[in-house]
Amino acid sequence: MFTDLAEIIDSNNRLIGKGMGTNRSIKINWSSLLEFKKKATEECPGRIESYFVEMGINTYHGKTYFENQTQ
């Protein structure tokens, strides 16, 4: 999402004054963009986990750790 937006803005800003692009440089409203990203992705983990459970895949929650260097 962010890389696509950055490419669009960069392309537009490079074309200003060359017969294409907008009349002014486009700027990112970061707080609005982050809020949009949060809303677009917040239910994904739950949906993915539900799909795994339906497929018979065990899911685990918690902190992972290594017991030693070989295991």
N, CA, C and O atoms as a Maestro MAE file, in Angstrom:
{
 s_m_m2io_version
 :::
 2.0.0
}

f_m_ct {
 s_m_title
 :::
 protein
 m_atom[284] {
  # First column is atom index #
  i_m_mmod_type
  r_m_x_coord
  r_m_y_coord
  r_m_z_coord
  i_m_residue_number
  s_m_chain_name
  s_m_pdb_residue_name
  s_m_pdb_atom_name
  i_m_atomic_number
  :::
  1 25 0.829 -1.184 0.000 1 A "MET " " N  " 7
  2 3 0.000 0.000 0.000 1 A "MET " " CA " 6
  3 2 0.878 1.254 0.000 1 A "MET " " C  " 6
  4 15 0.670 2.159 -0.808 1 A "MET " " O  " 8
  5 25 1.862 1.305 0.912 2 A "PHE " " N  " 7
  6 3 2.695 2.506 1.005 2 A "PHE " " CA " 6
  7 2 3.630 2.657 -0.184 2 A "PHE " " C  " 6
  8 15 3.864 3.772 -0.650 2 A "PHE " " O  " 8
  9 25 4.167 1.549 -0.678 3 A "THR " " N  " 7
  10 3 5.086 1.663 -1.817 3 A "THR " " CA " 6
  11 2 4.345 2.092 -3.070 3 A "THR " " C  " 6
  12 15 4.867 2.884 -3.854 3 A "THR " " O  " 8
  13 25 3.130 1.581 -3.273 4 A "ASP " " N  " 7
  14 3 2.336 2.005 -4.428 4 A "ASP " " CA " 6
  15 2 2.049 3.501 -4.366 4 A "ASP " " C  " 6
  16 15 2.182 4.211 -5.362 4 A "ASP " " O  " 8
  17 25 1.660 3.966 -3.199 5 A "LEU " " N  " 7
  18 3 1.359 5.388 -3.026 5 A "LEU " " CA " 6
  19 2 2.598 6.238 -3.281 5 A "LEU " " C  " 6
  20 15 2.523 7.271 -3.946 5 A "LEU " " O  " 8
  21 25 3.730 5.804 -2.753 6 A "ALA " " N  " 7
  22 3 4.977 6.553 -2.951 6 A "ALA " " CA " 6
  23 2 5.340 6.642 -4.429 6 A "ALA " " C  " 6
  24 15 5.783 7.691 -4.895 6 A "ALA " " O  " 8
  25 25 5.156 5.552 -5.168 7 A "GLU " " N  " 7
  26 3 5.454 5.565 -6.602 7 A "GLU " " CA " 6
  27 2 4.531 6.501 -7.363 7 A "GLU " " C  " 6
  28 15 4.971 7.218 -8.262 7 A "GLU " " O  " 8
  29 25 3.252 6.496 -7.005 8 A "ILE " " N  " 7
  30 3 2.288 7.386 -7.673 8 A "ILE " " CA " 6
  31 2 2.642 8.844 -7.420 8 A "ILE " " C  " 6
  32 15 2.659 9.653 -8.348 8 A "ILE " " O  " 8
  33 25 2.923 9.176 -6.178 9 A "ILE " " N  " 7
  34 3 3.262 10.560 -5.834 9 A "ILE " " CA " 6
  35 2 4.556 10.977 -6.516 9 A "ILE " " C  " 6
  36 15 4.646 12.079 -7.057 9 A "ILE " " O  " 8
  37 25 5.559 10.105 -6.493 10 A "ASP " " N  " 7
  38 3 6.832 10.417 -7.130 10 A "ASP " " CA " 6
  39 2 6.652 10.639 -8.635 10 A "ASP " " C  " 6
  40 15 7.190 11.596 -9.193 10 A "ASP " " O  " 8
  41 25 5.898 9.757 -9.284 11 A "SER " " N  " 7
  42 3 5.660 9.904 -10.724 11 A "SER " " CA " 6
  43 2 4.956 11.213 -11.028 11 A "SER " " C  " 6
  44 15 5.353 11.941 -11.938 11 A "SER " " O  " 8
  45 25 3.914 11.511 -10.271 12 A "ASN " " N  " 7
  46 3 3.194 12.765 -10.480 12 A "ASN " " CA " 6
  47 2 4.117 13.965 -10.302 12 A "ASN " " C  " 6
  48 15 4.143 14.860 -11.147 12 A "ASN " " O  " 8
  49 25 4.873 13.988 -9.210 13 A "ASN " " N  " 7
  50 3 5.717 15.143 -8.924 13 A "ASN " " CA " 6
  51 2 6.820 15.317 -9.963 13 A "ASN " " C  " 6
  52 15 7.234 16.443 -10.236 13 A "ASN " " O  " 8
  53 25 7.298 14.229 -10.540 14 A "ARG " " N  " 7
  54 3 8.317 14.331 -11.593 14 A "ARG " " CA " 6
  55 2 7.746 14.854 -12.913 14 A "ARG " " C  " 6
  56 15 8.482 15.400 -13.735 14 A "ARG " " O  " 8
  57 25 6.429 14.688 -13.118 15 A "LEU " " N  " 7
  58 3 5.801 15.100 -14.367 15 A "LEU " " CA " 6
  59 2 5.271 16.536 -14.343 15 A "LEU " " C  " 6
  60 15 4.845 17.054 -15.375 15 A "LEU " " O  " 8
  61 25 5.295 17.174 -13.190 16 A "ILE " " N  " 7
  62 3 4.814 18.550 -13.092 16 A "ILE " " CA " 6
  63 2 5.655 19.426 -14.022 16 A "ILE " " C  " 6
  64 15 6.885 19.391 -13.990 16 A "ILE " " O  " 8
  65 25 4.964 20.211 -14.851 17 A "GLY " " N  " 7
  66 3 5.645 21.110 -15.785 17 A "GLY " " CA " 6
  67 2 6.087 20.429 -17.072 17 A "GLY " " C  " 6
  68 15 6.746 21.053 -17.904 17 A "GLY " " O  " 8
  69 25 5.740 19.176 -17.247 18 A "LYS " " N  " 7
  70 3 6.118 18.442 -18.449 18 A "LYS " " CA " 6
  71 2 4.893 18.000 -19.241 18 A "LYS " " C  " 6
  72 15 4.958 17.049 -20.020 18 A "LYS " " O  " 8
  73 25 3.783 18.692 -19.039 19 A "GLY " " N  " 7
  74 3 2.569 18.387 -19.780 19 A "GLY " " CA " 6
  75 2 1.698 17.316 -19.136 19 A "GLY " " C  " 6
  76 15 0.652 16.961 -19.680 19 A "GLY " " O  " 8
  77 25 2.111 16.800 -17.994 20 A "MET " " N  " 7
  78 3 1.328 15.781 -17.288 20 A "MET " " CA " 6
  79 2 1.418 16.064 -15.792 20 A "MET " " C  " 6
  80 15 2.114 16.986 -15.366 20 A "MET " " O  " 8
  81 25 0.717 15.274 -15.013 21 A "GLY " " N  " 7
  82 3 0.757 15.470 -13.565 21 A "GLY " " CA " 6
  83 2 -0.184 16.583 -13.146 21 A "GLY " " C  " 6
  84 15 -0.850 17.201 -13.978 21 A "GLY " " O  " 8
  85 25 -0.230 16.829 -11.854 22 A "THR " " N  " 7
  86 3 -1.086 17.884 -11.317 22 A "THR " " CA " 6
  87 2 -0.345 19.223 -11.402 22 A "THR " " C  " 6
  88 15 0.837 19.266 -11.744 22 A "THR " " O  " 8
  89 25 -1.036 20.287 -11.093 23 A "ASN " " N  " 7
  90 3 -0.407 21.610 -11.110 23 A "ASN " " CA " 6
  91 2 0.514 21.825 -9.919 23 A "ASN " " C  " 6
  92 15 1.449 22.624 -9.983 23 A "ASN " " O  " 8
  93 25 0.249 21.114 -8.841 24 A "ARG " " N  " 7
  94 3 1.047 21.251 -7.622 24 A "ARG " " CA " 6
  95 2 1.550 19.889 -7.172 24 A "ARG " " C  " 6
  96 15 0.992 18.855 -7.541 24 A "ARG " " O  " 8
  97 25 2.596 19.896 -6.381 25 A "SER " " N  " 7
  98 3 3.152 18.684 -5.805 25 A "SER " " CA " 6
  99 2 2.135 18.031 -4.878 25 A "SER " " C  " 6
  100 15 1.481 18.712 -4.088 25 A "SER " " O  " 8
  101 25 2.004 16.723 -4.975 26 A "ILE " " N  " 7
  102 3 1.109 15.978 -4.089 26 A "ILE " " CA " 6
  103 2 1.866 15.648 -2.803 26 A "ILE " " C  " 6
  104 15 3.037 15.270 -2.835 26 A "ILE " " O  " 8
  105 25 1.183 15.798 -1.686 27 A "LYS " " N  " 7
  106 3 1.781 15.480 -0.394 27 A "LYS " " CA " 6
  107 2 0.936 14.411 0.298 27 A "LYS " " C  " 6
  108 15 -0.261 14.295 0.031 27 A "LYS " " O  " 8
  109 25 1.545 13.643 1.170 28 A "ILE " " N  " 7
  110 3 0.856 12.579 1.890 28 A "ILE " " CA " 6
  111 2 0.324 13.104 3.218 28 A "ILE " " C  " 6
  112 15 1.059 13.740 3.973 28 A "ILE " " O  " 8
  113 25 -0.938 12.843 3.505 29 A "ASN " " N  " 7
  114 3 -1.518 13.119 4.818 29 A "ASN " " CA " 6
  115 2 -1.294 11.841 5.640 29 A "ASN " " C  " 6
  116 15 -2.112 10.922 5.600 29 A "ASN " " O  " 8
  117 25 -0.182 11.792 6.384 30 A "TRP " " N  " 7
  118 3 0.238 10.570 7.056 30 A "TRP " " CA " 6
  119 2 -0.768 10.071 8.080 30 A "TRP " " C  " 6
  120 15 -1.017 8.868 8.149 30 A "TRP " " O  " 8
  121 25 -1.350 10.949 8.871 31 A "SER " " N  " 7
  122 3 -2.296 10.481 9.894 31 A "SER " " CA " 6
  123 2 -3.516 9.841 9.245 31 A "SER " " C  " 6
  124 15 -4.007 8.820 9.725 31 A "SER " " O  " 8
  125 25 -4.006 10.424 8.168 32 A "SER " " N  " 7
  126 3 -5.147 9.851 7.458 32 A "SER " " CA " 6
  127 2 -4.772 8.525 6.798 32 A "SER " " C  " 6
  128 15 -5.548 7.571 6.837 32 A "SER " " O  " 8
  129 25 -3.596 8.464 6.198 33 A "LEU " " N  " 7
  130 3 -3.138 7.245 5.539 33 A "LEU " " CA " 6
  131 2 -2.963 6.106 6.542 33 A "LEU " " C  " 6
  132 15 -3.369 4.975 6.272 33 A "LEU " " O  " 8
  133 25 -2.360 6.396 7.697 34 A "LEU " " N  " 7
  134 3 -2.169 5.360 8.708 34 A "LEU " " CA " 6
  135 2 -3.497 4.860 9.267 34 A "LEU " " C  " 6
  136 15 -3.643 3.670 9.549 34 A "LEU " " O  " 8
  137 25 -4.454 5.751 9.427 35 A "GLU " " N  " 7
  138 3 -5.784 5.347 9.898 35 A "GLU " " CA " 6
  139 2 -6.454 4.437 8.866 35 A "GLU " " C  " 6
  140 15 -7.073 3.438 9.232 35 A "GLU " " O  " 8
  141 25 -6.333 4.778 7.576 36 A "PHE " " N  " 7
  142 3 -6.882 3.944 6.512 36 A "PHE " " CA " 6
  143 2 -6.233 2.560 6.525 36 A "PHE " " C  " 6
  144 15 -6.927 1.547 6.432 36 A "PHE " " O  " 8
  145 25 -4.897 2.515 6.642 37 A "LYS " " N  " 7
  146 3 -4.178 1.242 6.665 37 A "LYS " " CA " 6
  147 2 -4.618 0.389 7.853 37 A "LYS " " C  " 6
  148 15 -4.801 -0.821 7.722 37 A "LYS " " O  " 8
  149 25 -4.784 1.026 9.010 38 A "LYS " " N  " 7
  150 3 -5.201 0.298 10.216 38 A "LYS " " CA " 6
  151 2 -6.573 -0.329 10.011 38 A "LYS " " C  " 6
  152 15 -6.778 -1.494 10.352 38 A "LYS " " O  " 8
  153 25 -7.512 0.428 9.461 39 A "LYS " " N  " 7
  154 3 -8.859 -0.098 9.226 39 A "LYS " " CA " 6
  155 2 -8.845 -1.207 8.183 39 A "LYS " " C  " 6
  156 15 -9.590 -2.180 8.303 39 A "LYS " " O  " 8
  157 25 -8.006 -1.069 7.165 40 A "ALA " " N  " 7
  158 3 -7.963 -2.056 6.084 40 A "ALA " " CA " 6
  159 2 -7.338 -3.366 6.533 40 A "ALA " " C  " 6
  160 15 -7.646 -4.415 5.968 40 A "ALA " " O  " 8
  161 25 -6.464 -3.331 7.541 41 A "THR " " N  " 7
  162 3 -5.734 -4.546 7.915 41 A "THR " " CA " 6
  163 2 -6.096 -5.119 9.278 41 A "THR " " C  " 6
  164 15 -5.681 -6.235 9.593 41 A "THR " " O  " 8
  165 25 -6.847 -4.403 10.092 42 A "GLU " " N  " 7
  166 3 -7.056 -4.868 11.465 42 A "GLU " " CA " 6
  167 2 -7.836 -6.172 11.555 42 A "GLU " " C  " 6
  168 15 -7.612 -6.938 12.492 42 A "GLU " " O  " 8
  169 25 -8.747 -6.461 10.619 43 A "GLU " " N  " 7
  170 3 -9.464 -7.722 10.741 43 A "GLU " " CA " 6
  171 2 -8.819 -8.858 9.966 43 A "GLU " " C  " 6
  172 15 -9.293 -9.990 10.055 43 A "GLU " " O  " 8
  173 25 -7.771 -8.608 9.219 44 A "CYS " " N  " 7
  174 3 -7.106 -9.675 8.465 44 A "CYS " " CA " 6
  175 2 -6.595 -10.811 9.346 44 A "CYS " " C  " 6
  176 15 -6.879 -11.967 9.033 44 A "CYS " " O  " 8
  177 25 -5.860 -10.555 10.429 45 A "PRO " " N  " 7
  178 3 -5.366 -11.671 11.233 45 A "PRO " " CA " 6
  179 2 -6.485 -12.574 11.754 45 A "PRO " " C  " 6
  180 15 -6.332 -13.795 11.765 45 A "PRO " " O  " 8
  181 25 -7.585 -12.002 12.178 46 A "GLY " " N  " 7
  182 3 -8.712 -12.797 12.665 46 A "GLY " " CA " 6
  183 2 -9.318 -13.660 11.575 46 A "GLY " " C  " 6
  184 15 -9.646 -14.823 11.807 46 A "GLY " " O  " 8
  185 25 -9.468 -13.089 10.380 47 A "ARG " " N  " 7
  186 3 -10.023 -13.862 9.264 47 A "ARG " " CA " 6
  187 2 -9.083 -14.983 8.855 47 A "ARG " " C  " 6
  188 15 -9.521 -16.096 8.564 47 A "ARG " " O  " 8
  189 25 -7.794 -14.687 8.834 48 A "ILE " " N  " 7
  190 3 -6.814 -15.706 8.458 48 A "ILE " " CA " 6
  191 2 -6.806 -16.829 9.487 48 A "ILE " " C  " 6
  192 15 -6.780 -18.003 9.119 48 A "ILE " " O  " 8
  193 25 -6.827 -16.486 10.758 49 A "GLU " " N  " 7
  194 3 -6.837 -17.508 11.801 49 A "GLU " " CA " 6
  195 2 -8.106 -18.355 11.710 49 A "GLU " " C  " 6
  196 15 -8.041 -19.575 11.860 49 A "GLU " " O  " 8
  197 25 -9.238 -17.737 11.471 50 A "SER " " N  " 7
  198 3 -10.491 -18.490 11.330 50 A "SER " " CA " 6
  199 2 -10.401 -19.473 10.167 50 A "SER " " C  " 6
  200 15 -10.880 -20.602 10.269 50 A "SER " " O  " 8
  201 25 -9.796 -19.052 9.076 51 A "TYR " " N  " 7
  202 3 -9.609 -19.921 7.919 51 A "TYR " " CA " 6
  203 2 -8.719 -21.109 8.283 51 A "TYR " " C  " 6
  204 15 -9.020 -22.242 7.908 51 A "TYR " " O  " 8
  205 25 -7.629 -20.863 9.008 52 A "PHE " " N  " 7
  206 3 -6.744 -21.945 9.436 52 A "PHE " " CA " 6
  207 2 -7.495 -22.947 10.309 52 A "PHE " " C  " 6
  208 15 -7.361 -24.156 10.119 52 A "PHE " " O  " 8
  209 25 -8.277 -22.456 11.258 53 A "VAL " " N  " 7
  210 3 -9.030 -23.322 12.153 53 A "VAL " " CA " 6
  211 2 -10.014 -24.176 11.348 53 A "VAL " " C  " 6
  212 15 -10.143 -25.374 11.600 53 A "VAL " " O  " 8
  213 25 -10.706 -23.568 10.386 54 A "GLU " " N  " 7
  214 3 -11.630 -24.309 9.532 54 A "GLU " " CA " 6
  215 2 -10.914 -25.411 8.744 54 A "GLU " " C  " 6
  216 15 -11.507 -26.449 8.449 54 A "GLU " " O  " 8
  217 25 -9.653 -25.186 8.406 55 A "MET " " N  " 7
  218 3 -8.872 -26.163 7.654 55 A "MET " " CA " 6
  219 2 -8.259 -27.233 8.566 55 A "MET " " C  " 6
  220 15 -7.587 -28.144 8.083 55 A "MET " " O  " 8
  221 25 -8.487 -27.125 9.872 56 A "GLY " " N  " 7
  222 3 -7.959 -28.095 10.809 56 A "GLY " " CA " 6
  223 2 -6.533 -27.801 11.254 56 A "GLY " " C  " 6
  224 15 -5.856 -28.679 11.789 56 A "GLY " " O  " 8
  225 25 -6.075 -26.574 11.037 57 A "ILE " " N  " 7
  226 3 -4.717 -26.184 11.426 57 A "ILE " " CA " 6
  227 2 -4.757 -25.593 12.826 57 A "ILE " " C  " 6
  228 15 -5.563 -24.707 13.110 57 A "ILE " " O  " 8
  229 25 -3.887 -26.083 13.699 58 A "ASN " " N  " 7
  230 3 -3.808 -25.549 15.063 58 A "ASN " " CA " 6
  231 2 -3.164 -24.169 15.044 58 A "ASN " " C  " 6
  232 15 -2.191 -23.935 14.328 58 A "ASN " " O  " 8
  233 25 -3.711 -23.275 15.827 59 A "THR " " N  " 7
  234 3 -3.120 -21.943 15.960 59 A "THR " " CA " 6
  235 2 -2.711 -21.744 17.418 59 A "THR " " C  " 6
  236 15 -3.344 -22.267 18.335 59 A "THR " " O  " 8
  237 25 -1.654 -20.988 17.604 60 A "TYR " " N  " 7
  238 3 -1.112 -20.755 18.947 60 A "TYR " " CA " 6
  239 2 -0.887 -19.266 19.162 60 A "TYR " " C  " 6
  240 15 -0.552 -18.534 18.231 60 A "TYR " " O  " 8
  241 25 -1.073 -18.838 20.384 61 A "HIS " " N  " 7
  242 3 -0.833 -17.452 20.756 61 A "HIS " " CA " 6
  243 2 0.167 -17.435 21.904 61 A "HIS " " C  " 6
  244 15 0.117 -18.284 22.794 61 A "HIS " " O  " 8
  245 25 1.050 -16.490 21.879 62 A "GLY " " N  " 7
  246 3 2.009 -16.370 22.959 62 A "GLY " " CA " 6
  247 2 3.366 -15.976 22.424 62 A "GLY " " C  " 6
  248 15 3.532 -15.687 21.239 62 A "GLY " " O  " 8
  249 25 4.316 -15.970 23.307 63 A "LYS " " N  " 7
  250 3 5.670 -15.557 22.969 63 A "LYS " " CA " 6
  251 2 6.507 -16.792 22.641 63 A "LYS " " C  " 6
  252 15 6.447 -17.797 23.349 63 A "LYS " " O  " 8
  253 25 7.285 -16.712 21.568 64 A "THR " " N  " 7
  254 3 8.149 -17.827 21.195 64 A "THR " " CA " 6
  255 2 9.541 -17.625 21.750 64 A "THR " " C  " 6
  256 15 9.954 -16.500 22.031 64 A "THR " " O  " 8
  257 25 10.257 -18.716 21.906 65 A "TYR " " N  " 7
  258 3 11.639 -18.642 22.380 65 A "TYR " " CA " 6
  259 2 12.377 -19.909 21.967 65 A "TYR " " C  " 6
  260 15 11.749 -20.925 21.669 65 A "TYR " " O  " 8
  261 25 13.675 -19.855 21.948 66 A "PHE " " N  " 7
  262 3 14.522 -21.011 21.683 66 A "PHE " " CA " 6
  263 2 15.026 -21.543 23.011 66 A "PHE " " C  " 6
  264 15 15.445 -20.778 23.880 66 A "PHE " " O  " 8
  265 25 14.983 -22.873 23.166 67 A "GLU " " N  " 7
  266 3 15.456 -23.475 24.406 67 A "GLU " " CA " 6
  267 2 16.981 -23.528 24.440 67 A "GLU " " C  " 6
  268 15 17.583 -23.368 25.502 67 A "GLU " " O  " 8
  269 25 17.607 -23.750 23.284 68 A "ASN " " N  " 7
  270 3 19.059 -23.742 23.203 68 A "ASN " " CA " 6
  271 2 19.478 -23.506 21.749 68 A "ASN " " C  " 6
  272 15 18.609 -23.305 20.900 68 A "ASN " " O  " 8
  273 25 20.740 -23.523 21.442 69 A "GLN " " N  " 7
  274 3 21.216 -23.187 20.104 69 A "GLN " " CA " 6
  275 2 20.940 -24.276 19.074 69 A "GLN " " C  " 6
  276 15 20.986 -23.991 17.877 69 A "GLN " " O  " 8
  277 25 20.658 -25.502 19.482 70 A "THR " " N  " 7
  278 3 20.481 -26.594 18.526 70 A "THR " " CA " 6
  279 2 19.031 -26.997 18.311 70 A "THR " " C  " 6
  280 15 18.755 -27.793 17.414 70 A "THR " " O  " 8
  281 25 18.113 -26.491 19.082 71 A "GLN " " N  " 7
  282 3 16.705 -26.870 18.918 71 A "GLN " " CA " 6
  283 2 15.838 -25.683 18.630 71 A "GLN " " C  " 6
  284 15 14.627 -25.829 18.466 71 A "GLN " " O  " 8
  :::
 }
 m_bond[283] {
  # First column is bond index #
  i_m_from
  i_m_to
  i_m_order
  :::
  1 1 2 1
  2 2 3 1
  3 3 4 2
  4 3 5 1
  5 5 6 1
  6 6 7 1
  7 7 8 2
  8 7 9 1
  9 9 10 1
  10 10 11 1
  11 11 12 2
  12 11 13 1
  13 13 14 1
  14 14 15 1
  15 15 16 2
  16 15 17 1
  17 17 18 1
  18 18 19 1
  19 19 20 2
  20 19 21 1
  21 21 22 1
  22 22 23 1
  23 23 24 2
  24 23 25 1
  25 25 26 1
  26 26 27 1
  27 27 28 2
  28 27 29 1
  29 29 30 1
  30 30 31 1
  31 31 32 2
  32 31 33 1
  33 33 34 1
  34 34 35 1
  35 35 36 2
  36 35 37 1
  37 37 38 1
  38 38 39 1
  39 39 40 2
  40 39 41 1
  41 41 42 1
  42 42 43 1
  43 43 44 2
  44 43 45 1
  45 45 46 1
  46 46 47 1
  47 47 48 2
  48 47 49 1
  49 49 50 1
  50 50 51 1
  51 51 52 2
  52 51 53 1
  53 53 54 1
  54 54 55 1
  55 55 56 2
  56 55 57 1
  57 57 58 1
  58 58 59 1
  59 59 60 2
  60 59 61 1
  61 61 62 1
  62 62 63 1
  63 63 64 2
  64 63 65 1
  65 65 66 1
  66 66 67 1
  67 67 68 2
  68 67 69 1
  69 69 70 1
  70 70 71 1
  71 71 72 2
  72 71 73 1
  73 73 74 1
  74 74 75 1
  75 75 76 2
  76 75 77 1
  77 77 78 1
  78 78 79 1
  79 79 80 2
  80 79 81 1
  81 81 82 1
  82 82 83 1
  83 83 84 2
  84 83 85 1
  85 85 86 1
  86 86 87 1
  87 87 88 2
  88 87 89 1
  89 89 90 1
  90 90 91 1
  91 91 92 2
  92 91 93 1
  93 93 94 1
  94 94 95 1
  95 95 96 2
  96 95 97 1
  97 97 98 1
  98 98 99 1
  99 99 100 2
  100 99 101 1
  101 101 102 1
  102 102 103 1
  103 103 104 2
  104 103 105 1
  105 105 106 1
  106 106 107 1
  107 107 108 2
  108 107 109 1
  109 109 110 1
  110 110 111 1
  111 111 112 2
  112 111 113 1
  113 113 114 1
  114 114 115 1
  115 115 116 2
  116 115 117 1
  117 117 118 1
  118 118 119 1
  119 119 120 2
  120 119 121 1
  121 121 122 1
  122 122 123 1
  123 123 124 2
  124 123 125 1
  125 125 126 1
  126 126 127 1
  127 127 128 2
  128 127 129 1
  129 129 130 1
  130 130 131 1
  131 131 132 2
  132 131 133 1
  133 133 134 1
  134 134 135 1
  135 135 136 2
  136 135 137 1
  137 137 138 1
  138 138 139 1
  139 139 140 2
  140 139 141 1
  141 141 142 1
  142 142 143 1
  143 143 144 2
  144 143 145 1
  145 145 146 1
  146 146 147 1
  147 147 148 2
  148 147 149 1
  149 149 150 1
  150 150 151 1
  151 151 152 2
  152 151 153 1
  153 153 154 1
  154 154 155 1
  155 155 156 2
  156 155 157 1
  157 157 158 1
  158 158 159 1
  159 159 160 2
  160 159 161 1
  161 161 162 1
  162 162 163 1
  163 163 164 2
  164 163 165 1
  165 165 166 1
  166 166 167 1
  167 167 168 2
  168 167 169 1
  169 169 170 1
  170 170 171 1
  171 171 172 2
  172 171 173 1
  173 173 174 1
  174 174 175 1
  175 175 176 2
  176 175 177 1
  177 177 178 1
  178 178 179 1
  179 179 180 2
  180 179 181 1
  181 181 182 1
  182 182 183 1
  183 183 184 2
  184 183 185 1
  185 185 186 1
  186 186 187 1
  187 187 188 2
  188 187 189 1
  189 189 190 1
  190 190 191 1
  191 191 192 2
  192 191 193 1
  193 193 194 1
  194 194 195 1
  195 195 196 2
  196 195 197 1
  197 197 198 1
  198 198 199 1
  199 199 200 2
  200 199 201 1
  201 201 202 1
  202 202 203 1
  203 203 204 2
  204 203 205 1
  205 205 206 1
  206 206 207 1
  207 207 208 2
  208 207 209 1
  209 209 210 1
  210 210 211 1
  211 211 212 2
  212 211 213 1
  213 213 214 1
  214 214 215 1
  215 215 216 2
  216 215 217 1
  217 217 218 1
  218 218 219 1
  219 219 220 2
  220 219 221 1
  221 221 222 1
  222 222 223 1
  223 223 224 2
  224 223 225 1
  225 225 226 1
  226 226 227 1
  227 227 228 2
  228 227 229 1
  229 229 230 1
  230 230 231 1
  231 231 232 2
  232 231 233 1
  233 233 234 1
  234 234 235 1
  235 235 236 2
  236 235 237 1
  237 237 238 1
  238 238 239 1
  239 239 240 2
  240 239 241 1
  241 241 242 1
  242 242 243 1
  243 243 244 2
  244 243 245 1
  245 245 246 1
  246 246 247 1
  247 247 248 2
  248 247 249 1
  249 249 250 1
  250 250 251 1
  251 251 252 2
  252 251 253 1
  253 253 254 1
  254 254 255 1
  255 255 256 2
  256 255 257 1
  257 257 258 1
  258 258 259 1
  259 259 260 2
  260 259 261 1
  261 261 262 1
  262 262 263 1
  263 263 264 2
  264 263 265 1
  265 265 266 1
  266 266 267 1
  267 267 268 2
  268 267 269 1
  269 269 270 1
  270 270 271 1
  271 271 272 2
  272 271 273 1
  273 273 274 1
  274 274 275 1
  275 275 276 2
  276 275 277 1
  277 277 278 1
  278 278 279 1
  279 279 280 2
  280 279 281 1
  281 281 282 1
  282 282 283 1
  283 283 284 2
  :::
 }
}
